[in-house]
Amino acid sequence: MSIPSMDYTLNTYLAITLAPTSPYFAAPANLVSAQVVQSAPFQLAYVGNVGALQDTHLYSIPKSQYEQVKDQVNAVLGTLKPNHIRSIDVQVPRQRAKRAGGEL
């Protein structure tokens, strides 16, 4: 599955690594339907796989929401550790740099 174009001006993206024993490992999109996530004061959306990694998936939250509730995001998703979630990493856009001349 390829990830659609990401808009960092509108969304904050989280790379979430799932535990292999979690039911969300086989159906990562279902994480957004988890009761603890559904009752949270933010809207989590499934974006897709991170590259070829089977256990790491990208989720988005509207940037306007995330700025106001980032501590709650960490608290809510933290309740799913370690049984369902192994790690949560906020994705930061980076400018790609070209290599000069013949550098490898």
C-alpha positions as CSV (number, residue, x, y, z in Angstrom):
1,M,0.0,0.0,0.0
2,S,1.4,3.4,-0.9
3,I,0.9,6.3,1.4
4,P,-1.0,9.2,-0.1
5,S,0.6,12.6,-0.3
6,M,1.0,13.9,3.3
7,D,0.2,17.5,4.2
8,Y,2.2,18.5,7.3
9,T,0.5,21.9,7.3
10,L,-2.9,20.3,8.1
11,N,-1.9,17.1,10.0
12,T,0.5,15.7,12.5
13,Y,1.7,12.2,11.6
14,L,2.5,9.5,14.2
15,A,4.5,6.4,13.3
16,I,3.1,3.7,15.6
17,T,4.9,0.4,16.0
18,L,2.5,-2.3,17.0
19,A,3.2,-5.3,19.1
20,P,3.2,-8.6,17.1
21,T,0.8,-10.2,19.6
22,S,-1.8,-7.4,19.3
23,P,-4.9,-7.9,17.2
24,Y,-4.1,-4.5,15.6
25,F,-1.0,-6.1,14.1
26,A,-3.1,-7.9,11.6
27,A,-5.6,-5.1,11.2
28,P,-3.8,-1.8,11.9
29,A,-6.7,0.4,10.7
30,N,-8.8,-1.0,13.6
31,L,-6.7,0.9,16.1
32,V,-8.7,4.1,15.3
33,S,-11.8,2.2,16.4
34,A,-10.4,1.1,19.8
35,Q,-12.8,2.2,22.6
36,V,-10.1,4.2,24.3
37,V,-9.3,6.1,21.1
38,Q,-12.9,6.6,20.1
39,S,-13.6,8.3,23.5
40,A,-10.6,10.5,23.2
41,P,-10.8,14.3,22.5
42,F,-9.0,13.9,19.2
43,Q,-9.6,12.3,15.8
44,L,-7.0,9.7,14.8
45,A,-7.0,8.4,11.2
46,Y,-5.1,5.5,9.6
47,V,-2.8,6.6,6.8
48,G,-0.9,3.3,5.9
49,N,2.2,1.2,6.3
50,V,5.6,2.8,6.8
51,G,7.6,1.5,3.8
52,A,8.0,-2.3,3.9
53,L,7.8,-2.5,7.7
54,Q,5.0,-4.8,8.8
55,D,4.7,-3.6,12.3
56,T,5.0,0.2,11.8
57,H,2.0,2.2,10.6
58,L,1.3,5.9,10.0
59,Y,-1.7,7.6,11.6
60,S,-2.7,11.3,11.4
61,I,-4.3,13.8,13.7
62,P,-5.4,17.3,12.5
63,K,-2.6,19.6,13.5
64,S,-5.0,22.1,15.1
65,Q,-6.2,19.3,17.4
66,Y,-2.8,17.8,18.1
67,E,-1.3,21.2,19.3
68,Q,-4.1,21.4,21.9
69,V,-4.2,17.8,23.1
70,K,-0.7,16.3,22.5
71,D,-0.3,15.3,26.1
72,Q,-3.7,13.5,26.0
73,V,-2.7,11.8,22.7
74,N,0.4,10.4,24.4
75,A,-1.7,9.4,27.5
76,V,-4.5,7.7,25.6
77,L,-2.2,5.8,23.2
78,G,0.1,5.1,26.2
79,T,-2.6,3.1,27.8
80,L,-2.3,0.6,24.9
81,K,1.4,0.0,25.7
82,P,3.0,-2.6,25.9
83,N,0.3,-5.1,24.9
84,H,-0.7,-3.3,21.6
85,I,1.7,-0.5,21.0
86,R,5.5,-0.8,21.2
87,S,6.4,2.8,20.3
88,I,5.0,6.1,19.1
89,D,7.1,8.6,17.1
90,V,5.9,12.0,15.9
91,Q,7.0,12.4,12.3
92,V,8.8,15.7,11.4
93,P,9.2,16.7,7.8
94,R,12.8,17.1,6.6
95,Q,14.2,18.8,3.5
96,R,16.1,16.4,1.4
97,A,19.7,17.4,0.6
98,K,21.4,16.7,-2.7
99,R,25.0,15.3,-2.5
100,A,27.7,17.4,-4.1
101,G,29.6,16.1,-7.2
102,G,30.9,12.5,-6.8
103,E,30.2,12.0,-3.1
104,L,28.6,8.6,-2.2
